[in-house]
Amino acid sequence: MDKNMKEDLLIIIYNNKGKILGGLIGFLFGIIFLVVGFFKTLLILICTIIGYFLGSRWDIEGNLKKFLDRILPPQLR
């Protein structure tokens, strides 16, 4: 592949990164669904969403311990 083709390919990928990422995520969940089944895949998806939420709160607040102290009752800490 020459340099010009690589640059064109990178431009196409950059302009369509959402479509490419969405396709890869869909492909990954399709494979997981076929390998482990529907309910286990659903559990993986729910855990991923919870992890994303906690990570985003950590980014926003900067202190995960304070956030967890607010949402968890004292006996779970």
URMOVEN-V223493 format. One record per residue. N is the residue number from 0. PHI is phi in degrees with one decimal (999 if undefined). PSI is psi as a letter, one per 40 degrees, with the letter a starting at -180 (none if undefined). Layout:
BEGIN
n	phi	psi
N	PHI	PSI
N	PHI	PSI
END
This chain:
BEGIN
n	phi	psi
0	999	h
1	-85.9	i
2	-62.6	d
3	-66.3	d
4	-66.7	d
5	-62.8	d
6	-64.0	d
7	-63.3	d
8	-64.1	d
9	-63.8	d
10	-65.6	d
11	-62.3	d
12	-63.0	d
13	-63.3	d
14	-74.5	e
15	-124.3	f
16	-64.4	d
17	-66.2	d
18	-66.0	d
19	-66.3	d
20	-63.3	d
21	-62.5	d
22	-64.5	d
23	-65.7	d
24	-65.4	d
25	-62.1	d
26	-62.5	d
27	-61.5	d
28	-68.5	d
29	-63.7	d
30	-63.7	d
31	-61.6	d
32	-60.5	d
33	-69.0	d
34	-82.0	d
35	-107.8	e
36	103.6	i
37	-67.2	d
38	-70.4	d
39	-68.1	d
40	-64.5	d
41	-62.3	d
42	-63.1	d
43	-61.1	d
44	-63.4	d
45	-64.1	d
46	-63.5	d
47	-64.6	d
48	-64.9	d
49	-62.8	d
50	-61.7	d
51	-62.5	d
52	-62.2	d
53	-63.3	d
54	-64.4	d
55	-68.7	d
56	-65.9	d
57	-62.5	d
58	-63.3	d
59	-73.5	d
60	-87.4	d
61	81.2	e
62	-140.5	h
63	-68.3	d
64	-62.4	d
65	-62.6	d
66	-64.1	d
67	-66.1	d
68	-61.9	d
69	-73.3	d
70	-96.4	d
71	-100.8	i
72	-67.6	i
73	-58.2	d
74	-72.2	e
75	-90.1	e
76	-89.9	none
END
